[in-house]
Amino acid sequence: MSTATKTAKHTKKRIGNDDYSLRRVPEDARYGFGSMLLQWLAQSGSLSQFVLGATLGVGMRFSDAFWAFTLGAVILEVVIFLIGLAGQREGLTMTMLTRFTGFGRNGSALVSLVIAISLVGWFGVQNGIFGKSMNALVGGPPWLWCAVSGVVLTLLVIYGFKYMMWLAKIAVPLFFGLVAWSVISTLSDHSVGALMSAAPTATAISIPAAATIIAGGYMTGAVVAPDMTRFNRKGWHVLLQSSASIVLSEYIVGMTGVLLGHLVGSSDVTHIVLSTSGFVGLIVVVLATAKINDWNLYGSSLGVVNFVRTVFGRPLHRGVVTLVIGIAGTVLSAIGFLQHFTAFLSVLGVAIPPVGGIIVAEYFLVRRLSTPLRETRAAGRVPATMPVWVPATLAVWAAAFCVGEFVHWGIPALNSLLTAAILYTVLGRAGLIRPVGSAELEEVAR
């Protein structure tokens, strides 16, 4: 072996943390309740949720918005808990889980590709929005802020879940402490009762339509929950932590946004936090934004590792993958390229929820292909073989995607997820979920 080859391999091993991208997370590498709770709460710490609440506020009464958030929250929590519980029990990423929960090796590669493109695309889009926001707040060219944010997040995510956890410990208390101070200061000069009884000032939004916005907007995040829950020690931790995150995000942040929307008569309420808190508020908003966008990059890196290993047979280190796609996403966001592809990314978003429906149906109901997972769990290894193709699963996935994309009723993301779960369960119980071929698991994943 040449010196250059040895150096390259050595470098790959030293760049960041692979974070068990193709293996089960061992029990001694998992985190306690408090640490994981902070990671969950960090997903609630975003100004976009205030904007969502304000958007509903100008089109709904407070009581109607409450029921819309309740409906959306229940839907999200059920999805997060069921899929997250599977990830916690097996200690596997969402894309690795799909290999043994209905999709097989090649189907898992397709899932990985969809998720990787979708998440790295949204990483770039969010990074571009951040650059424009910073330009409006403090000046400077947007591309420069995109570059700074992208580089910082890439370096953070390279080193994996442990360092993302430290960011959560800093960002969560600061963000919510600041927001509480800002909002209380603003609302103390007004009658909260009057705001709660205020009539909508914009085009009316129905409760089902609002629930569609609430649940549909985070459905992709709910489906990739195993990427986080695989680090949980107990199943009930997943339930309590995800519930706490939903309560904070939907009821406290979202409903406060409704009040602020009624107060200013507009969905543009971010200035309330920033104007009250000054430069300190700006810093905390930066931290909170980073804490959400780091998961886009992290999930994308896991998807790429599984895709390349499955299709090309090459074991890539997650840290190296993060470096490459982080730079690519940063450059594309800085030049504004990804802003033209948000419609395409939204279509990919409809393709992801059915995957969650199939995982839940196979893991909890059908149990035709996932039994080897349970049999190898105690040994801490992944099953030695897996199906190559499962044609019926791909047909279910395609049908569910069409329902979500073309049926304009209800919540598209939920429609596609439920369609996939029901179809897969029916076909599975009828004995029509039949694997084709068998492949050995790669040595690196055992």
Buried (B, 14 or more C-beta within 10 A) or exposed (E): EEEEEEEEEEEBEEBBBBBBBBBBBEEEBBBEBEBBBBBBBBBBBBBBBBBBBBBBBBBBBBEBBBBBBBBBBBBBBEBBBBBBBBBBBBBBBBBBBBBBBBBBBBBBBBBBBBBBBBBBBBBBBBBBBBBBBBBEBEEEEBBEBBBBBBEBBBBBBBBBBEBBBEBBBBBBBBBBEBBEBBBEEBBEEEEEEEBBEBEBEBEEBEBEBBBBBBBBBBBBBBBBBBBBBBBBBBBEBBBBBBBBBBBBBBBBBBBBBBBBBBBBBBBEBBEBBBEBBEEEBBEBBBBBBBBBBBBBBBBBBBBBBBBBBBBEEEBBBBBBBBBEBBBBBBBBBBEBEBBEBEEEBBBBBBBBBBBBBBBBBBBBEBBBBBEBBBEBBEEEEBBEEBBBBBBBBBBBBEBBBBBBBEEEEBBBBBBBBBBBBBBBBBBBEEEBBBBEEEBEBBEBBB
